[in-house]
Amino acid sequence: MDKKQKKRLFWQIPFLLLLIVGTLWIIKNQQDTAYQTDEGFIFGTTYKITYQHNENLKDKIENELMKVDNALSMFNQKSIISLVNRGESVDYTSETAKMFLNVFVMAQHISEETNGAFDITVAPLVNAWGFGFKNGDMPTDAQIDSIRQFVGYKKIAFTDKQIRKSDPRIMLDCSAIAKGYGCDVVASFLELQGITNYMVMIGGEVVTKGINPSRLPWRIGVTKPIDDTLGVQQDNQTVLNVTDKAMATSGNYRNFYYKGGKKYAHTIDPATGRPVQHALLSATVLAKNCATADAFATSFMVMGMERAQELLKHHPELMAYFIYSDQKGELAVWFSPSLQDKIGH
């Protein structure tokens, strides 16, 4: 070894030692940092957010959630979606309007991808059948045909800096994508704070990153679709190891109807205006972001397992876990092959 090499080595050793000490300090500091857990109520459901940080951020997190509410809540009369539904003008340069527009564009894209199985204009049909199921007084063919005149994602568009509707009676409802989008917004906020270990859960929608307080991958349960009118039973069909992924589950777990001895979920097909005639009871989707997972989970409930499986062939970035009623009327499961190593035992 010549003098030049010895001199280089002499300077490299302290640098390497400093790097090792620094790395150990960062690891220890991270291990010593506590996890915060915030819970509350938003979008008509509960939320639970767990994250590793040295201070509690609940107020700031709820501020982010309120932005989403001000953009997408139909129950908020001042929200952007409420203004659109009333046909009032909207300033699309505002932060909340941009949020609404982001979701609108994403929803329209997924509607195209699913051939209309996902449709943010379908709410009037869902409401008509919902009341019918409750009262035992189903809507008539004439009523369904009347409502279908102002249902359809192709009847709305964003042009000339405004949402244009072919019929003023068209109502937008983003409830099938809003919770997922809310998870994404909170996750982005946590990322900006430098937080690398977190779980954001709103209703059945989840985004995770890093590890949980036990220093293990996040494990999320997929609820078994069982008859439970009170909603007090939360048995899991399986548990998925979900890290650095978003997950959403769609399925009406407490409202079923029976036909030919088989169980069917009360899901309305926008194409027919009537309940679907397939046996898929629950669709769980894993994707890079939760809004996408949320919308595709809803779409698959409309499409049924065979059509959903066909679409999944063209979307390798998505993973799905389906619970359905088999030929004997018993619960059965199917899942994407790429999901195999994420199923907990």
Buried (B, 14 or more C-beta within 10 A) or exposed (E): EEEEEEEEEEEEEEEEEEEEEEEEEEEEEEEEEEBBEBEEEBBEEEBEBBBBBEEEBEEBBBEBBBBBBBBBBBEBEEBBBBBBBEEEEBEBEEEBBEBBBBBBEBBBEBBEBBEBBBBBBBBBBBBBBBEBBEEEEBBEEEBBEBBBEBBBBEBBBEEEEEBEBEEEEBBBBBBBBBBBBBBBBBBEBBEEBEBBBBBBBBBBBBBBBBBBEEEEBBBBBBBBBBEBEEEEEEEEBBBBBBBEBBBBBBBBBBEBEEEEEBBBBBBBBBBEBBBBEBBBBBBBBBBEBBBBBBBBBBBBBBBBBEBBBEBBEEBEEBBBBBBBBEEEEEBBBEBBEBBEEBBBE
